[in-house]
Amino acid sequence: MTAPLDVAGPVAPPRSNGELVFAEPWESRAFGMAVGLYEAGAFTWPRFQAALIARIAAWESAPPPDEQPYRYYALWLAALEDVLVGLRAVSTDEVSARTHALARRSPGHDHRDGHDHGHDHEHRPAH
């Protein structure tokens, strides 16, 4: 089952020439996590869409003063967190702990080259 992504409308992901656009590697991972969890039956797509619409509406009504201008995939990831916390698949504390752990990763950990940095994981080409 493939996620019924909106091509247009308030929750449409950024596109260029019909192709999805990811400015940074984490954005494609956030996208893939939501689609993968949906395809695994973790939640319904309308539930995720509703969470994303709510996040976008909240941002539009009161953009955070310390955040960069509109960042679609930051809102996408927040909506995914909302859905997972709402389903009790993860706790708010688990999301916070993981967020802080990822924020502490050394700069340049998300990279697009294929050379070894002495850490134990597989490098895959960016999509």
Solvent accessible surface area in square Angstrom, and as a share of the most:
residue,aa,sasa,rsa
1,M,160,0.71
2,T,111,0.64
3,A,6,0.05
4,P,77,0.48
5,L,44,0.22
6,D,44,0.23
7,V,115,0.66
8,A,78,0.60
9,G,50,0.48
10,P,93,0.59
11,V,7,0.04
12,A,24,0.19
13,P,5,0.03
14,P,51,0.32
15,R,83,0.30
16,S,62,0.40
17,N,154,0.79
18,G,53,0.51
19,E,123,0.55
20,L,51,0.25
21,V,63,0.36
22,F,45,0.19
23,A,78,0.60
24,E,88,0.39
25,P,29,0.18
26,W,60,0.21
27,E,24,0.11
28,S,32,0.21
29,R,111,0.41
30,A,1,0.01
31,F,25,0.10
32,G,35,0.33
33,M,98,0.44
34,A,0,0.00
35,V,23,0.13
36,G,36,0.35
37,L,59,0.30
38,Y,23,0.09
39,E,73,0.33
40,A,85,0.66
41,G,58,0.55
42,A,44,0.34
43,F,14,0.06
44,T,82,0.48
45,W,6,0.02
46,P,92,0.58
47,R,107,0.39
48,F,1,0.00
49,Q,39,0.17
50,A,61,0.47
51,A,16,0.12
52,L,2,0.01
53,I,77,0.39
54,A,60,0.47
55,R,86,0.32
56,I,10,0.05
57,A,52,0.40
58,A,59,0.46
59,W,43,0.15
60,E,113,0.51
61,S,94,0.61
62,A,71,0.55
63,P,72,0.45
64,P,47,0.29
65,P,141,0.89
66,D,134,0.69
67,E,57,0.26
68,Q,117,0.52
69,P,112,0.71
70,Y,92,0.35
71,R,83,0.30
72,Y,16,0.06
73,Y,6,0.02
74,A,24,0.18
75,L,14,0.07
76,W,2,0.01
77,L,51,0.25
78,A,16,0.13
79,A,0,0.00
80,L,4,0.02
81,E,49,0.22
82,D,56,0.29
83,V,5,0.03
84,L,25,0.13
85,V,49,0.28
86,G,49,0.47
87,L,64,0.32
88,R,215,0.78
89,A,66,0.51
90,V,47,0.27
91,S,49,0.31
92,T,86,0.50
93,D,113,0.59
94,E,99,0.45
95,V,30,0.17
96,S,48,0.31
97,A,63,0.49
98,R,148,0.54
99,T,71,0.41
100,H,111,0.49
101,A,35,0.27
102,L,73,0.36
103,A,81,0.63
104,R,179,0.65
105,R,93,0.34
106,S,74,0.48
107,P,136,0.86
108,G,55,0.53
109,H,39,0.17
110,D,63,0.33
111,H,45,0.20
112,R,151,0.55
113,D,61,0.31
114,G,71,0.68
115,H,95,0.42
116,D,115,0.60
117,H,86,0.39
118,G,70,0.68
119,H,57,0.25
120,D,148,0.77
121,H,89,0.40
122,E,124,0.56
123,H,63,0.28
124,R,179,0.65
125,P,106,0.66
126,A,58,0.45
127,H,186,0.83
